[in-house]
């Protein structure tokens, strides 16, 4: 299965976003729910502008969304985006392992 250029670029942005440990931590921090930019920044020992750049990369990759609430910006996960991108990549690269993970322990392989 060959990917067209647009799809490959789109997926590449997700993997570039995941390459940085700060961005991966931001995604984990957003798992329970929405956080303000200030709340996110307070969790890291880096300056606010650096956190803003990380948020911009994540937003550009389609992994998070933002909404305004008065003077605050709130961020949340786009959960399906990460799962579909990484899952699609894994199903192409190692389809046998994906099938094996779908089986529950004790299930018998299909004839």
Gaussian input, Z-matrix of N, CA and C with variables (Angstrom, degrees):
# hf/3-21g

backbone

0 1
 N
 C     1     B1
 C     2     B2     1     A1
 N     3     B3     2     A2     1     D1
 C     4     B4     3     A3     2     D2
 C     5     B5     4     A4     3     D3
 N     6     B6     5     A5     4     D4
 C     7     B7     6     A6     5     D5
 C     8     B8     7     A7     6     D6
 N     9     B9     8     A8     7     D7
 C    10    B10     9     A9     8     D8
 C    11    B11    10    A10     9     D9
 N    12    B12    11    A11    10    D10
 C    13    B13    12    A12    11    D11
 C    14    B14    13    A13    12    D12
 N    15    B15    14    A14    13    D13
 C    16    B16    15    A15    14    D14
 C    17    B17    16    A16    15    D15
 N    18    B18    17    A17    16    D16
 C    19    B19    18    A18    17    D17
 C    20    B20    19    A19    18    D18
 N    21    B21    20    A20    19    D19
 C    22    B22    21    A21    20    D20
 C    23    B23    22    A22    21    D21
 N    24    B24    23    A23    22    D22
 C    25    B25    24    A24    23    D23
 C    26    B26    25    A25    24    D24
 N    27    B27    26    A26    25    D25
 C    28    B28    27    A27    26    D26
 C    29    B29    28    A28    27    D27
 N    30    B30    29    A29    28    D28
 C    31    B31    30    A30    29    D29
 C    32    B32    31    A31    30    D30
 N    33    B33    32    A32    31    D31
 C    34    B34    33    A33    32    D32
 C    35    B35    34    A34    33    D33
 N    36    B36    35    A35    34    D34
 C    37    B37    36    A36    35    D35
 C    38    B38    37    A37    36    D36
 N    39    B39    38    A38    37    D37
 C    40    B40    39    A39    38    D38
 C    41    B41    40    A40    39    D39
 N    42    B42    41    A41    40    D40
 C    43    B43    42    A42    41    D41
 C    44    B44    43    A43    42    D42
 N    45    B45    44    A44    43    D43
 C    46    B46    45    A45    44    D44
 C    47    B47    46    A46    45    D45
 N    48    B48    47    A47    46    D46
 C    49    B49    48    A48    47    D47
 C    50    B50    49    A49    48    D48
 N    51    B51    50    A50    49    D49
 C    52    B52    51    A51    50    D50
 C    53    B53    52    A52    51    D51
 N    54    B54    53    A53    52    D52
 C    55    B55    54    A54    53    D53
 C    56    B56    55    A55    54    D54
 N    57    B57    56    A56    55    D55
 C    58    B58    57    A57    56    D56
 C    59    B59    58    A58    57    D57
 N    60    B60    59    A59    58    D58
 C    61    B61    60    A60    59    D59
 C    62    B62    61    A61    60    D60
 N    63    B63    62    A62    61    D61
 C    64    B64    63    A63    62    D62
 C    65    B65    64    A64    63    D63
 N    66    B66    65    A65    64    D64
 C    67    B67    66    A66    65    D65
 C    68    B68    67    A67    66    D66
 N    69    B69    68    A68    67    D67
 C    70    B70    69    A69    68    D68
 C    71    B71    70    A70    69    D69
 N    72    B72    71    A71    70    D70
 C    73    B73    72    A72    71    D71
 C    74    B74    73    A73    72    D72
 N    75    B75    74    A74    73    D73
 C    76    B76    75    A75    74    D74
 C    77    B77    76    A76    75    D75
 N    78    B78    77    A77    76    D76
 C    79    B79    78    A78    77    D77
 C    80    B80    79    A79    78    D78
 N    81    B81    80    A80    79    D79
 C    82    B82    81    A81    80    D80
 C    83    B83    82    A82    81    D81
 N    84    B84    83    A83    82    D82
 C    85    B85    84    A84    83    D83
 C    86    B86    85    A85    84    D84
 N    87    B87    86    A86    85    D85
 C    88    B88    87    A87    86    D86
 C    89    B89    88    A88    87    D87
 N    90    B90    89    A89    88    D88
 C    91    B91    90    A90    89    D89
 C    92    B92    91    A91    90    D90
 N    93    B93    92    A92    91    D91
 C    94    B94    93    A93    92    D92
 C    95    B95    94    A94    93    D93
 N    96    B96    95    A95    94    D94
 C    97    B97    96    A96    95    D95
 C    98    B98    97    A97    96    D96
 N    99    B99    98    A98    97    D97
 C   100   B100    99    A99    98    D98
 C   101   B101   100   A100    99    D99
 N   102   B102   101   A101   100   D100
 C   103   B103   102   A102   101   D101
 C   104   B104   103   A103   102   D102
 N   105   B105   104   A104   103   D103
 C   106   B106   105   A105   104   D104
 C   107   B107   106   A106   105   D105
 N   108   B108   107   A107   106   D106
 C   109   B109   108   A108   107   D107
 C   110   B110   109   A109   108   D108
 N   111   B111   110   A110   109   D109
 C   112   B112   111   A111   110   D110
 C   113   B113   112   A112   111   D111
 N   114   B114   113   A113   112   D112
 C   115   B115   114   A114   113   D113
 C   116   B116   115   A115   114   D114
 N   117   B117   116   A116   115   D115
 C   118   B118   117   A117   116   D116
 C   119   B119   118   A118   117   D117
 N   120   B120   119   A119   118   D118
 C   121   B121   120   A120   119   D119
 C   122   B122   121   A121   120   D120
 N   123   B123   122   A122   121   D121
 C   124   B124   123   A123   122   D122
 C   125   B125   124   A124   123   D123
 N   126   B126   125   A125   124   D124
 C   127   B127   126   A126   125   D125
 C   128   B128   127   A127   126   D126
 N   129   B129   128   A128   127   D127
 C   130   B130   129   A129   128   D128
 C   131   B131   130   A130   129   D129
 N   132   B132   131   A131   130   D130
 C   133   B133   132   A132   131   D131
 C   134   B134   133   A133   132   D132
 N   135   B135   134   A134   133   D133
 C   136   B136   135   A135   134   D134
 C   137   B137   136   A136   135   D135
 N   138   B138   137   A137   136   D136
 C   139   B139   138   A138   137   D137
 C   140   B140   139   A139   138   D138
 N   141   B141   140   A140   139   D139
 C   142   B142   141   A141   140   D140
 C   143   B143   142   A142   141   D141
 N   144   B144   143   A143   142   D142
 C   145   B145   144   A144   143   D143
 C   146   B146   145   A145   144   D144
 N   147   B147   146   A146   145   D145
 C   148   B148   147   A147   146   D146
 C   149   B149   148   A148   147   D147
 N   150   B150   149   A149   148   D148
 C   151   B151   150   A150   149   D149
 C   152   B152   151   A151   150   D150
 N   153   B153   152   A152   151   D151
 C   154   B154   153   A153   152   D152
 C   155   B155   154   A154   153   D153
 N   156   B156   155   A155   154   D154
 C   157   B157   156   A156   155   D155
 C   158   B158   157   A157   156   D156
 N   159   B159   158   A158   157   D157
 C   160   B160   159   A159   158   D158
 C   161   B161   160   A160   159   D159
 N   162   B162   161   A161   160   D160
 C   163   B163   162   A162   161   D161
 C   164   B164   163   A163   162   D162
 N   165   B165   164   A164   163   D163
 C   166   B166   165   A165   164   D164
 C   167   B167   166   A166   165   D165
 N   168   B168   167   A167   166   D166
 C   169   B169   168   A168   167   D167
 C   170   B170   169   A169   168   D168
 N   171   B171   170   A170   169   D169
 C   172   B172   171   A171   170   D170
 C   173   B173   172   A172   171   D171
 N   174   B174   173   A173   172   D172
 C   175   B175   174   A174   173   D173
 C   176   B176   175   A175   174   D174
 N   177   B177   176   A176   175   D175
 C   178   B178   177   A177   176   D176
 C   179   B179   178   A178   177   D177
 N   180   B180   179   A179   178   D178
 C   181   B181   180   A180   179   D179
 C   182   B182   181   A181   180   D180
 N   183   B183   182   A182   181   D181
 C   184   B184   183   A183   182   D182
 C   185   B185   184   A184   183   D183
 N   186   B186   185   A185   184   D184
 C   187   B187   186   A186   185   D185
 C   188   B188   187   A187   186   D186
 N   189   B189   188   A188   187   D187
 C   190   B190   189   A189   188   D188
 C   191   B191   190   A190   189   D189
 N   192   B192   191   A191   190   D190
 C   193   B193   192   A192   191   D191
 C   194   B194   193   A193   192   D192
 N   195   B195   194   A194   193   D193
 C   196   B196   195   A195   194   D194
 C   197   B197   196   A196   195   D195
 N   198   B198   197   A197   196   D196
 C   199   B199   198   A198   197   D197
 C   200   B200   199   A199   198   D198
 N   201   B201   200   A200   199   D199
 C   202   B202   201   A201   200   D200
 C   203   B203   202   A202   201   D201
 N   204   B204   203   A203   202   D202
 C   205   B205   204   A204   203   D203
 C   206   B206   205   A205   204   D204
 N   207   B207   206   A206   205   D205
 C   208   B208   207   A207   206   D206
 C   209   B209   208   A208   207   D207
 N   210   B210   209   A209   208   D208
 C   211   B211   210   A210   209   D209
 C   212   B212   211   A211   210   D210
 N   213   B213   212   A212   211   D211
 C   214   B214   213   A213   212   D212
 C   215   B215   214   A214   213   D213
 N   216   B216   215   A215   214   D214
 C   217   B217   216   A216   215   D215
 C   218   B218   217   A217   216   D216
 N   219   B219   218   A218   217   D217
 C   220   B220   219   A219   218   D218
 C   221   B221   220   A220   219   D219
 N   222   B222   221   A221   220   D220
 C   223   B223   222   A222   221   D221
 C   224   B224   223   A223   222   D222
 N   225   B225   224   A224   223   D223
 C   226   B226   225   A225   224   D224
 C   227   B227   226   A226   225   D225
 N   228   B228   227   A227   226   D226
 C   229   B229   228   A228   227   D227
 C   230   B230   229   A229   228   D228
 N   231   B231   230   A230   229   D229
 C   232   B232   231   A231   230   D230
 C   233   B233   232   A232   231   D231
 N   234   B234   233   A233   232   D232
 C   235   B235   234   A234   233   D233
 C   236   B236   235   A235   234   D234
 N   237   B237   236   A236   235   D235
 C   238   B238   237   A237   236   D236
 C   239   B239   238   A238   237   D237
 N   240   B240   239   A239   238   D238
 C   241   B241   240   A240   239   D239
 C   242   B242   241   A241   240   D240
 N   243   B243   242   A242   241   D241
 C   244   B244   243   A243   242   D242
 C   245   B245   244   A244   243   D243
 N   246   B246   245   A245   244   D244
 C   247   B247   246   A246   245   D245
 C   248   B248   247   A247   246   D246
 N   249   B249   248   A248   247   D247
 C   250   B250   249   A249   248   D248
 C   251   B251   250   A250   249   D249
 N   252   B252   251   A251   250   D250
 C   253   B253   252   A252   251   D251
 C   254   B254   253   A253   252   D252
 N   255   B255   254   A254   253   D253
 C   256   B256   255   A255   254   D254
 C   257   B257   256   A256   255   D255
 N   258   B258   257   A257   256   D256
 C   259   B259   258   A258   257   D257
 C   260   B260   259   A259   258   D258
 N   261   B261   260   A260   259   D259
 C   262   B262   261   A261   260   D260
 C   263   B263   262   A262   261   D261
 N   264   B264   263   A263   262   D262
 C   265   B265   264   A264   263   D263
 C   266   B266   265   A265   264   D264
 N   267   B267   266   A266   265   D265
 C   268   B268   267   A267   266   D266
 C   269   B269   268   A268   267   D267
 N   270   B270   269   A269   268   D268
 C   271   B271   270   A270   269   D269
 C   272   B272   271   A271   270   D270
 N   273   B273   272   A272   271   D271
 C   274   B274   273   A273   272   D272
 C   275   B275   274   A274   273   D273
 N   276   B276   275   A275   274   D274
 C   277   B277   276   A276   275   D275
 C   278   B278   277   A277   276   D276
 N   279   B279   278   A278   277   D277
 C   280   B280   279   A279   278   D278
 C   281   B281   280   A280   279   D279
 N   282   B282   281   A281   280   D280
 C   283   B283   282   A282   281   D281
 C   284   B284   283   A283   282   D282
 N   285   B285   284   A284   283   D283
 C   286   B286   285   A285   284   D284
 C   287   B287   286   A286   285   D285
 N   288   B288   287   A287   286   D286
 C   289   B289   288   A288   287   D287
 C   290   B290   289   A289   288   D288
 N   291   B291   290   A290   289   D289
 C   292   B292   291   A291   290   D290
 C   293   B293   292   A292   291   D291
 N   294   B294   293   A293   292   D292
 C   295   B295   294   A294   293   D293
 C   296   B296   295   A295   294   D294
 N   297   B297   296   A296   295   D295
 C   298   B298   297   A297   296   D296
 C   299   B299   298   A298   297   D297
 N   300   B300   299   A299   298   D298
 C   301   B301   300   A300   299   D299
 C   302   B302   301   A301   300   D300
 N   303   B303   302   A302   301   D301
 C   304   B304   303   A303   302   D302
 C   305   B305   304   A304   303   D303
 N   306   B306   305   A305   304   D304
 C   307   B307   306   A306   305   D305
 C   308   B308   307   A307   306   D306
 N   309   B309   308   A308   307   D307
 C   310   B310   309   A309   308   D308
 C   311   B311   310   A310   309   D309
 N   312   B312   311   A311   310   D310
 C   313   B313   312   A312   311   D311
 C   314   B314   313   A313   312   D312
 N   315   B315   314   A314   313   D313
 C   316   B316   315   A315   314   D314
 C   317   B317   316   A316   315   D315
 N   318   B318   317   A317   316   D316
 C   319   B319   318   A318   317   D317
 C   320   B320   319   A319   318   D318
 N   321   B321   320   A320   319   D319
 C   322   B322   321   A321   320   D320
 C   323   B323   322   A322   321   D321
 N   324   B324   323   A323   322   D322
 C   325   B325   324   A324   323   D323
 C   326   B326   325   A325   324   D324
 N   327   B327   326   A326   325   D325
 C   328   B328   327   A327   326   D326
 C   329   B329   328   A328   327   D327
 N   330   B330   329   A329   328   D328
 C   331   B331   330   A330   329   D329
 C   332   B332   331   A331   330   D330

   B1=1.4484
   B2=1.5310
   B3=1.2947
   B4=1.4592
   B5=1.4974
   B6=1.2971
   B7=1.4515
   B8=1.5180
   B9=1.3402
   B10=1.4612
   B11=1.5234
   B12=1.3173
   B13=1.4612
   B14=1.5235
   B15=1.3450
   B16=1.4662
   B17=1.5162
   B18=1.3351
   B19=1.4605
   B20=1.5274
   B21=1.3278
   B22=1.4630
   B23=1.5274
   B24=1.3389
   B25=1.4651
   B26=1.5178
   B27=1.3261
   B28=1.4525
   B29=1.5336
   B30=1.3151
   B31=1.4622
   B32=1.5208
   B33=1.3250
   B34=1.4619
   B35=1.5227
   B36=1.3281
   B37=1.4699
   B38=1.5252
   B39=1.3215
   B40=1.4681
   B41=1.5239
   B42=1.3206
   B43=1.4621
   B44=1.5276
   B45=1.3213
   B46=1.4757
   B47=1.5311
   B48=1.3226
   B49=1.4687
   B50=1.5244
   B51=1.3132
   B52=1.4679
   B53=1.5232
   B54=1.3227
   B55=1.4634
   B56=1.5237
   B57=1.3143
   B58=1.4649
   B59=1.5319
   B60=1.3324
   B61=1.4708
   B62=1.5282
   B63=1.3161
   B64=1.4691
   B65=1.5288
   B66=1.3142
   B67=1.4717
   B68=1.5278
   B69=1.3179
   B70=1.4744
   B71=1.5259
   B72=1.3279
   B73=1.4680
   B74=1.5236
   B75=1.3200
   B76=1.4680
   B77=1.5166
   B78=1.3300
   B79=1.4720
   B80=1.5262
   B81=1.3175
   B82=1.4736
   B83=1.5258
   B84=1.3335
   B85=1.4562
   B86=1.5300
   B87=1.3266
   B88=1.4676
   B89=1.5260
   B90=1.3035
   B91=1.4734
   B92=1.5345
   B93=1.3377
   B94=1.4702
   B95=1.5295
   B96=1.3242
   B97=1.4614
   B98=1.5139
   B99=1.2876
   B100=1.4503
   B101=1.5350
   B102=1.3392
   B103=1.4646
   B104=1.5251
   B105=1.3143
   B106=1.4579
   B107=1.5246
   B108=1.3225
   B109=1.4596
   B110=1.5249
   B111=1.3094
   B112=1.4651
   B113=1.5167
   B114=1.3408
   B115=1.4678
   B116=1.5215
   B117=1.3196
   B118=1.4657
   B119=1.5342
   B120=1.3208
   B121=1.4668
   B122=1.5222
   B123=1.3400
   B124=1.4694
   B125=1.5279
   B126=1.3138
   B127=1.4662
   B128=1.5230
   B129=1.3335
   B130=1.4623
   B131=1.5217
   B132=1.3329
   B133=1.4681
   B134=1.5337
   B135=1.3190
   B136=1.4628
   B137=1.5210
   B138=1.3102
   B139=1.4670
   B140=1.5266
   B141=1.3346
   B142=1.4522
   B143=1.5164
   B144=1.3475
   B145=1.4651
   B146=1.5345
   B147=1.3269
   B148=1.4720
   B149=1.5197
   B150=1.3285
   B151=1.4642
   B152=1.5274
   B153=1.3181
   B154=1.4671
   B155=1.5211
   B156=1.3244
   B157=1.4715
   B158=1.5203
   B159=1.3313
   B160=1.4703
   B161=1.5325
   B162=1.3158
   B163=1.4660
   B164=1.5246
   B165=1.3131
   B166=1.4543
   B167=1.5301
   B168=1.3175
   B169=1.4701
   B170=1.5293
   B171=1.3315
   B172=1.4684
   B173=1.5260
   B174=1.3150
   B175=1.4644
   B176=1.5268
   B177=1.3318
   B178=1.4574
   B179=1.5201
   B180=1.3174
   B181=1.4660
   B182=1.5228
   B183=1.3286
   B184=1.4579
   B185=1.5134
   B186=1.3308
   B187=1.4624
   B188=1.5233
   B189=1.3329
   B190=1.4589
   B191=1.5286
   B192=1.3147
   B193=1.4627
   B194=1.5207
   B195=1.3115
   B196=1.4540
   B197=1.5149
   B198=1.3324
   B199=1.4593
   B200=1.5164
   B201=1.2982
   B202=1.4639
   B203=1.5239
   B204=1.3138
   B205=1.4533
   B206=1.5281
   B207=1.3159
   B208=1.4755
   B209=1.5267
   B210=1.3253
   B211=1.4622
   B212=1.5282
   B213=1.3266
   B214=1.4686
   B215=1.5176
   B216=1.3257
   B217=1.4640
   B218=1.5173
   B219=1.3183
   B220=1.4624
   B221=1.5263
   B222=1.3192
   B223=1.4619
   B224=1.5230
   B225=1.3242
   B226=1.4657
   B227=1.5225
   B228=1.3188
   B229=1.4638
   B230=1.5177
   B231=1.3153
   B232=1.4623
   B233=1.5308
   B234=1.3185
   B235=1.4579
   B236=1.5236
   B237=1.2989
   B238=1.4628
   B239=1.5173
   B240=1.3031
   B241=1.4691
   B242=1.5230
   B243=1.3052
   B244=1.4604
   B245=1.5285
   B246=1.3089
   B247=1.4638
   B248=1.5222
   B249=1.3248
   B250=1.4564
   B251=1.5244
   B252=1.3011
   B253=1.4687
   B254=1.5302
   B255=1.3048
   B256=1.4650
   B257=1.5326
   B258=1.3246
   B259=1.4650
   B260=1.5171
   B261=1.3266
   B262=1.4626
   B263=1.5196
   B264=1.3195
   B265=1.4578
   B266=1.5284
   B267=1.3315
   B268=1.4614
   B269=1.5214
   B270=1.3127
   B271=1.4600
   B272=1.5247
   B273=1.3339
   B274=1.4613
   B275=1.5284
   B276=1.3282
   B277=1.4591
   B278=1.5270
   B279=1.3203
   B280=1.4731
   B281=1.5312
   B282=1.3346
   B283=1.4683
   B284=1.5250
   B285=1.3422
   B286=1.4684
   B287=1.5189
   B288=1.3389
   B289=1.4558
   B290=1.5163
   B291=1.3200
   B292=1.4617
   B293=1.5184
   B294=1.3184
   B295=1.4679
   B296=1.5211
   B297=1.3354
   B298=1.4597
   B299=1.5203
   B300=1.3330
   B301=1.4657
   B302=1.5181
   B303=1.3421
   B304=1.4522
   B305=1.5186
   B306=1.3031
   B307=1.4635
   B308=1.5128
   B309=1.2957
   B310=1.4569
   B311=1.5225
   B312=1.3154
   B313=1.4706
   B314=1.5280
   B315=1.3000
   B316=1.4614
   B317=1.5167
   B318=1.3487
   B319=1.4561
   B320=1.5166
   B321=1.3180
   B322=1.4450
   B323=1.5110
   B324=1.3372
   B325=1.4614
   B326=1.5217
   B327=1.3227
   B328=1.4752
   B329=1.5093
   B330=1.3424
   B331=1.4752
   B332=1.4954
   A1=108.28
   A2=117.08
   A3=121.99
   A4=109.36
   A5=115.92
   A6=121.25
   A7=109.44
   A8=115.85
   A9=116.69
   A10=108.65
   A11=116.02
   A12=121.38
   A13=112.73
   A14=117.14
   A15=119.87
   A16=111.25
   A17=116.54
   A18=120.42
   A19=110.02
   A20=117.04
   A21=120.44
   A22=110.38
   A23=117.75
   A24=120.93
   A25=111.02
   A26=116.00
   A27=121.45
   A28=110.57
   A29=117.02
   A30=120.85
   A31=111.16
   A32=117.26
   A33=120.43
   A34=110.76
   A35=117.25
   A36=119.46
   A37=110.75
   A38=117.22
   A39=120.65
   A40=110.11
   A41=116.48
   A42=118.87
   A43=111.59
   A44=117.86
   A45=119.92
   A46=109.88
   A47=116.51
   A48=120.28
   A49=110.91
   A50=117.26
   A51=121.38
   A52=112.87
   A53=117.58
   A54=121.13
   A55=112.77
   A56=117.51
   A57=120.28
   A58=110.75
   A59=118.07
   A60=120.46
   A61=113.92
   A62=117.82
   A63=119.63
   A64=109.92
   A65=116.81
   A66=119.76
   A67=111.38
   A68=116.59
   A69=118.59
   A70=110.19
   A71=117.45
   A72=120.58
   A73=110.73
   A74=117.29
   A75=119.98
   A76=109.86
   A77=117.68
   A78=120.44
   A79=110.52
   A80=116.77
   A81=119.98
   A82=111.01
   A83=116.75
   A84=120.53
   A85=111.88
   A86=116.44
   A87=120.30
   A88=112.65
   A89=117.17
   A90=120.47
   A91=112.87
   A92=119.59
   A93=118.89
   A94=113.86
   A95=116.96
   A96=119.02
   A97=112.18
   A98=113.76
   A99=123.92
   A100=112.64
   A101=115.39
   A102=121.57
   A103=109.11
   A104=115.74
   A105=119.69
   A106=108.88
   A107=115.24
   A108=120.10
   A109=110.44
   A110=117.92
   A111=121.99
   A112=112.61
   A113=116.54
   A114=120.25
   A115=110.88
   A116=115.75
   A117=120.13
   A118=109.16
   A119=116.84
   A120=121.28
   A121=111.63
   A122=117.47
   A123=120.40
   A124=112.83
   A125=117.46
   A126=121.71
   A127=113.28
   A128=116.51
   A129=120.45
   A130=111.09
   A131=116.02
   A132=119.56
   A133=113.19
   A134=117.42
   A135=121.38
   A136=109.61
   A137=116.62
   A138=122.41
   A139=111.06
   A140=115.53
   A141=122.99
   A142=114.75
   A143=118.43
   A144=118.35
   A145=113.61
   A146=117.06
   A147=119.86
   A148=110.59
   A149=116.27
   A150=120.12
   A151=109.51
   A152=117.18
   A153=121.09
   A154=111.35
   A155=117.04
   A156=120.00
   A157=110.84
   A158=117.26
   A159=120.19
   A160=110.39
   A161=116.77
   A162=120.52
   A163=110.77
   A164=117.13
   A165=121.39
   A166=111.40
   A167=117.05
   A168=121.20
   A169=109.88
   A170=116.29
   A171=120.27
   A172=111.15
   A173=116.28
   A174=120.55
   A175=110.37
   A176=117.16
   A177=121.63
   A178=112.86
   A179=116.34
   A180=121.15
   A181=111.91
   A182=116.62
   A183=120.14
   A184=114.26
   A185=117.23
   A186=121.20
   A187=113.37
   A188=116.52
   A189=120.55
   A190=109.25
   A191=115.10
   A192=121.52
   A193=107.85
   A194=114.41
   A195=119.06
   A196=109.23
   A197=114.50
   A198=120.20
   A199=107.75
   A200=114.69
   A201=119.97
   A202=109.48
   A203=115.06
   A204=122.87
   A205=105.60
   A206=115.31
   A207=121.70
   A208=108.78
   A209=117.63
   A210=119.50
   A211=112.79
   A212=117.11
   A213=120.85
   A214=110.27
   A215=115.26
   A216=121.21
   A217=106.52
   A218=115.80
   A219=121.76
   A220=109.38
   A221=115.09
   A222=121.38
   A223=109.94
   A224=115.32
   A225=120.72
   A226=109.44
   A227=115.29
   A228=122.25
   A229=111.58
   A230=115.08
   A231=122.37
   A232=103.19
   A233=116.35
   A234=122.03
   A235=113.73
   A236=118.11
   A237=120.40
   A238=111.99
   A239=117.57
   A240=121.30
   A241=111.36
   A242=117.20
   A243=121.07
   A244=110.41
   A245=116.74
   A246=120.81
   A247=111.49
   A248=117.27
   A249=120.06
   A250=112.02
   A251=116.73
   A252=120.19
   A253=111.27
   A254=116.66
   A255=120.47
   A256=110.11
   A257=116.66
   A258=120.01
   A259=112.18
   A260=116.62
   A261=120.21
   A262=111.71
   A263=116.42
   A264=121.04
   A265=110.58
   A266=116.77
   A267=120.34
   A268=112.13
   A269=117.62
   A270=119.71
   A271=111.70
   A272=117.48
   A273=120.97
   A274=110.58
   A275=116.72
   A276=121.09
   A277=112.27
   A278=116.93
   A279=119.50
   A280=109.93
   A281=117.21
   A282=120.56
   A283=114.28
   A284=117.51
   A285=119.03
   A286=111.10
   A287=117.36
   A288=120.70
   A289=111.02
   A290=118.09
   A291=120.92
   A292=109.55
   A293=116.45
   A294=120.24
   A295=109.98
   A296=117.16
   A297=120.13
   A298=111.30
   A299=118.22
   A300=121.06
   A301=111.71
   A302=116.80
   A303=120.14
   A304=111.61
   A305=116.60
   A306=120.49
   A307=109.74
   A308=115.89
   A309=120.70
   A310=109.34
   A311=117.44
   A312=119.41
   A313=109.60
   A314=115.27
   A315=120.10
   A316=113.47
   A317=117.85
   A318=120.74
   A319=108.74
   A320=115.24
   A321=118.92
   A322=109.54
   A323=116.80
   A324=118.83
   A325=110.46
   A326=115.10
   A327=120.01
   A328=109.43
   A329=118.05
   A330=121.00
   A331=112.50
   D1=113.56
   D2=178.63
   D3=-94.84
   D4=139.75
   D5=179.17
   D6=-94.27
   D7=140.69
   D8=174.42
   D9=-72.27
   D10=165.76
   D11=-173.72
   D12=-60.38
   D13=-41.13
   D14=-179.86
   D15=-62.99
   D16=-43.13
   D17=-179.49
   D18=-66.06
   D19=-41.70
   D20=179.77
   D21=-63.20
   D22=-43.00
   D23=178.19
   D24=-63.80
   D25=-39.56
   D26=-179.91
   D27=-62.99
   D28=-46.04
   D29=178.33
   D30=-69.09
   D31=-35.40
   D32=179.77
   D33=-60.66
   D34=-35.70
   D35=179.54
   D36=-64.39
   D37=-34.05
   D38=177.67
   D39=-67.03
   D40=-46.20
   D41=-178.56
   D42=-69.36
   D43=-33.80
   D44=174.38
   D45=-63.89
   D46=-40.70
   D47=178.92
   D48=-64.18
   D49=-37.84
   D50=-178.71
   D51=-75.82
   D52=-12.91
   D53=-176.28
   D54=-68.23
   D55=-20.64
   D56=-175.76
   D57=-100.72
   D58=130.18
   D59=-178.76
   D60=-63.50
   D61=-31.16
   D62=177.79
   D63=-65.47
   D64=-42.14
   D65=179.46
   D66=-67.66
   D67=-38.17
   D68=176.26
   D69=-63.13
   D70=-38.87
   D71=178.62
   D72=-66.41
   D73=-39.54
   D74=177.26
   D75=-59.83
   D76=-43.33
   D77=178.27
   D78=-60.84
   D79=-42.64
   D80=178.16
   D81=-64.00
   D82=-40.76
   D83=-179.52
   D84=-65.52
   D85=-28.72
   D86=179.97
   D87=-83.65
   D88=-8.12
   D89=-177.99
   D90=-54.66
   D91=-46.22
   D92=-179.40
   D93=-69.44
   D94=-20.02
   D95=-179.85
   D96=153.38
   D97=-174.62
   D98=-175.42
   D99=-60.04
   D100=142.34
   D101=174.69
   D102=-135.84
   D103=148.70
   D104=175.70
   D105=-78.24
   D106=160.67
   D107=177.46
   D108=-57.99
   D109=-40.26
   D110=178.61
   D111=-63.73
   D112=-41.16
   D113=177.62
   D114=-62.92
   D115=-41.44
   D116=179.58
   D117=-64.96
   D118=-48.66
   D119=-177.74
   D120=-59.98
   D121=-35.42
   D122=-177.35
   D123=-67.63
   D124=-13.26
   D125=-178.55
   D126=-88.01
   D127=-3.72
   D128=-174.61
   D129=-126.89
   D130=149.63
   D131=179.39
   D132=-85.01
   D133=17.07
   D134=-179.14
   D135=-105.84
   D136=163.51
   D137=-177.19
   D138=-72.12
   D139=155.21
   D140=-179.85
   D141=-51.56
   D142=-45.53
   D143=179.51
   D144=-60.24
   D145=-33.58
   D146=176.90
   D147=-67.02
   D148=-42.02
   D149=177.47
   D150=-62.76
   D151=-40.29
   D152=178.11
   D153=-60.36
   D154=-40.14
   D155=177.48
   D156=-64.70
   D157=-41.72
   D158=177.45
   D159=-61.53
   D160=-43.86
   D161=178.61
   D162=-62.81
   D163=-37.19
   D164=178.74
   D165=-64.86
   D166=-40.83
   D167=177.89
   D168=-63.99
   D169=-45.16
   D170=179.70
   D171=-63.44
   D172=-40.68
   D173=178.48
   D174=-66.64
   D175=-42.87
   D176=178.51
   D177=-61.44
   D178=-31.18
   D179=177.99
   D180=-82.64
   D181=-4.19
   D182=179.47
   D183=78.16
   D184=17.01
   D185=-177.82
   D186=-88.44
   D187=-21.84
   D188=177.18
   D189=-136.20
   D190=159.97
   D191=173.16
   D192=-123.68
   D193=163.09
   D194=176.66
   D195=-130.35
   D196=152.63
   D197=173.24
   D198=-143.91
   D199=149.00
   D200=179.67
   D201=-91.21
   D202=139.57
   D203=174.23
   D204=-134.81
   D205=96.94
   D206=-172.64
   D207=58.53
   D208=-118.03
   D209=-177.96
   D210=-98.51
   D211=9.86
   D212=179.78
   D213=-106.60
   D214=151.59
   D215=171.21
   D216=-110.67
   D217=125.37
   D218=-179.64
   D219=-108.00
   D220=135.68
   D221=-178.17
   D222=-113.03
   D223=146.29
   D224=175.83
   D225=-146.35
   D226=159.90
   D227=-179.97
   D228=-72.72
   D229=148.92
   D230=164.73
   D231=-105.04
   D232=85.72
   D233=-167.85
   D234=-59.07
   D235=-44.29
   D236=-176.61
   D237=-65.27
   D238=-29.94
   D239=-177.08
   D240=-58.77
   D241=-50.63
   D242=-178.54
   D243=-65.78
   D244=-46.89
   D245=-178.12
   D246=-61.18
   D247=-44.09
   D248=-178.38
   D249=-68.67
   D250=-40.63
   D251=-179.13
   D252=-66.78
   D253=-53.22
   D254=-178.41
   D255=-67.07
   D256=-41.20
   D257=178.17
   D258=-62.46
   D259=-41.62
   D260=177.94
   D261=-63.04
   D262=-42.70
   D263=177.73
   D264=-61.75
   D265=-47.37
   D266=-178.96
   D267=-64.19
   D268=-36.45
   D269=-178.76
   D270=-68.32
   D271=-25.61
   D272=176.99
   D273=-83.65
   D274=-41.87
   D275=-174.20
   D276=-77.88
   D277=-41.65
   D278=-177.62
   D279=-139.98
   D280=69.08
   D281=-175.38
   D282=-61.76
   D283=-31.38
   D284=-179.07
   D285=-65.13
   D286=-39.63
   D287=-179.50
   D288=-68.75
   D289=-34.52
   D290=177.82
   D291=-64.70
   D292=-43.48
   D293=178.72
   D294=-63.65
   D295=-42.08
   D296=-179.94
   D297=-62.88
   D298=-37.68
   D299=-179.91
   D300=-68.82
   D301=-28.32
   D302=-179.51
   D303=-71.14
   D304=-25.52
   D305=178.57
   D306=-77.58
   D307=138.59
   D308=175.82
   D309=-85.07
   D310=154.09
   D311=176.12
   D312=-56.03
   D313=134.87
   D314=179.79
   D315=93.88
   D316=-16.43
   D317=176.73
   D318=-70.13
   D319=145.50
   D320=176.09
   D321=-96.39
   D322=144.74
   D323=177.26
   D324=-62.00
   D325=149.80
   D326=177.56
   D327=-66.48
   D328=145.15
   D329=-179.00
   D330=-66.80

